[in-house]
């Protein structure tokens, strides 16, 4: 009986000791996480993304910015990406800068463009991401890539749902640079001037690329407007956009033809 009581007391002591150690470990872990979050929240996401962009543009090392973006907390993203304008600007800059970084580091990645865009190649706030995740998930409100913009992905991750835009803005297609010659130039997009910048980049790109043949009554437009036709509201939407930028006369009703896309690699295509 004494042996049983002794054994019982020993087990009780070990149980209490185990509980105490576990509690201390949890408290310590919680404290560490709290301190980490507090420290990270002092980082300005938009300044960080600008530093990353400028490092690539100037040909400097971007490692410290890549490391910061990878380890920044989700709480910081939630706090600073508080509306569509901020989300759009942040993810546009992340996409454009990472395209430049990846292709400058290894231009051969472009030999298999499908893999280049769909494979996870960088980390944001602990989440491994692909360029497709950023473009079609974050910037295009989880649109399925090959659906012409008609289908929204029902299996989007919690992270994507939390930090994606809530509405598709067709102008982003004239701001995203995928590394090809047919892409618009790379620029840094600011929250304060995002709308004006997107207007400027869209108008400049379309005025440069669109060809209107009055005699044939045909307008030749970038292939982008076919690949993402739902984003532009179809061919009628394309005509409306071109008229709004005075690329087409108000009375025109031309047939729309799509130009071939030039996929030749063209790095360092920065706007002035």
N, C-alpha and C positions, 0 to 999 in steps of 0.2 A: 504493500500500500504506500509506504514511504517512497519507494522507488517510483511509483506511478505519479505521486504528487510532485516529486522532484523533476520528473520528466515533463510533467504538465507546465510547471513553473518555467522550466528552461525553454520550452516551446513558446510560451507566452512572451518571455523576454525577447527571444529571437524575432517573434512576430512584431513586437513593438519597435524593436531596433530596426527591422526592415522597413516598417512604416515611416519611422523617423528619417531614415536615410532617403527613402523615396520622396518624402515631403520636401526635404532639404534640396534634393536634386531638382524637383519641379520648381521650387521657389527660385533656385539659382538660374534654371533655364529660362523662366519667365522674366527674370530681371535682365538677363543677357539680351533676350529678344526685344524687351522694352527699350533698352539702351541703344540697340542697333537701329530700331525703328526711329527713335528720337534723333539719332545722329544722321540717318539717311534723309529724314524729312527736311533737313536744312538745305538739301541739294535742290537747286532750281532745274527742273527737267528740261526746260527750254534753253537755258544757258548751257547745260550739259550737252544737249543735242547740237547746239550751235558750235561748241568747242570741238565736238566730234567732226562735224561738217568742215570746219575751218582747218583742222589738222589734215584731213584728206585733201582738201583743196590746195593747201600749202606744201603738201608732200611730207608732213611731219608724222611722227609716231602717234597712233591713236589708241594704243593699248590701254592706257589708264581710263579713257572714256568708255571703251568697250567693257572693261572690268566693272566700272561704276554702273553702267546700264544693266549689266547682267545681275548685279547683286542688290540693286535698289529695291526697296520694299514695295509690295502691292499697295500698302497703305499710302505711300507717296504717290503712286499712280492715281489712286482713287481721289486723293486730296487735290492734286494739281490738274488732272484731266477731267474737269468738272462739267464740261459741256462739249458739244459737237465741234465747235471752232477749235478748241484746244486739242481735242483728240485728232482732228483732221491735220492740224499743223504738225503735231508731234509725230504721228505715224508717217506722214508724207516725208518728213526729214529723215526719219529712221530708215525708210525704204530707200530713198535716193542715196543716202550716204553709205548704207551697207552694200548697195549694188556697186558703187565705186570702190569700196574697200575690198570686197571679195574678188572683183575682176582685176584690180590692180595687183592684188596678191597672187592670183592665179588665173590669167586670161583663158587658160584651157578649159575652165569650167563652162565657158560659153559654147563649147563644142557640143554639149548635150544640154540644150536650153531647158528642156522639160525637167531634168534633174536639178539644174541650177535654181529654178524657181520653186520647185515643190519640196526639195529636201531641207530639213532643219539645219541651219547654218550659223545661227547666233542665238543669244539668250537675252531676254528682257525681263527683269524682275523675277528671275528664277525659272522662267518659262522658255523652253527651247522653241524657236520659231523658224518658219521659212518665209521667203519673200512673198509667196502666195498667201500665207497666213495674214501678212500685213496688208497686202493689196486687197484681196477679196474678202478677207475676214474683218479686219479692223476698219479699213477705209471705205469698203463697199457694203458694209452692213451684212456680212456673211452671205454674200451671193456665191452660188456654185459657179466655179470658173468656166465650165463649158456650157452653161445654160443661156448664154447671151444676156445674162442679167435678169432673166425671168424667174429663176428659182432661188429661194432663200434656204440656206443649209439648216435643216432641222436638228442636226447633230453637232452644232457649234459648241465648243467647250465653254465652261463657266467663265474662264478668263476672257475669252473672246466676247462673250455676251456682255461682260461687265465693262470692257474698255473699247468696244467698237462704237462707231458713229451710229446714230439712229436713223439717218436718212442719207441716201446716195446723192452725191453732188457730181454731175457729169463732168464738171470742169477739172476734176482731179486727173482725168486721163490726159490732160495737156500740162500736167505738173509732174507726173511720175516719169522718171527716166529709168528705163530697163537696160541701158547700156548700148542700145542699137542706134544706128545713124538716123533712123526715122523718129527717134524719141525727141521730145522737147528738151531744151537745155536744163541742166541741174541748177536749182536755185534754193536758197534757204527761205523757208516760209515762216513768217512771224504771225503770232496770234493777233496782234493789234492791226495788222494790215492784210490779213489773209484774203479777205473778200476781194480787195482791190488787186492783189497779186494774182489771184486765180483768174480774174477778169482779164488782166493784162496778158498773162501767159496763154490763155485760151484764144484771145483775139489775135495775138501775134502769130501763134502756131497755125491757126486756121487761115489767116490771110496769106501766110507763106505757102501752105500746102494745098489749099483748095484751088481748083481750076474750073472756071465756068466757061463752057463753050456755047455761046448764045446761038450760033448757027445750027448746031446739032441739038440744042436745047437739052444739054447734059451738064451736070455738075459732078466733078471728080473730087471725092473727099477721102480723108485718111481711113485706112482699113480698121483703125481703132473703133470707128463709129459703126462698123459692122459687127466686130467681135463683141461689143458691149451695147448692142442696139437698144435693149430695154432701158439702159441708163439714159439714153438720148431720146427715149420715147419714139423709137422707130424712125422711119424715113421722113415722116411728117415733122417729127421733132428736129431732125437734122436740118431740114429746110427752114424751119422757124428760127433755129439758132443762127444759121448763116444770114438770114435776113436781119436779125437783131444786130449783127455786127456789120451790116451793110456790105457783106461780101456778095450777096445776091440782091437784085432789085426787088422791091416789094411786089411787083406784078409777075415775077418769074414763077414758073411751075415746071421746073426741069426734072428729067429723069436722073436718079442718083446712081452713080457708079463709084465703086470703091477701088482706091489705088493699092498697088502691091506695097508691102511693107519691106523696108530695107533692114535686114537683120545684121548687117555688117557691124562688127564691134567698133564703138567710137567712145573712148574714155575721155575724161577731162573736158567734157562738153558743158562748161559752166556758163551761165548767163552773165553778162557784163554788169 
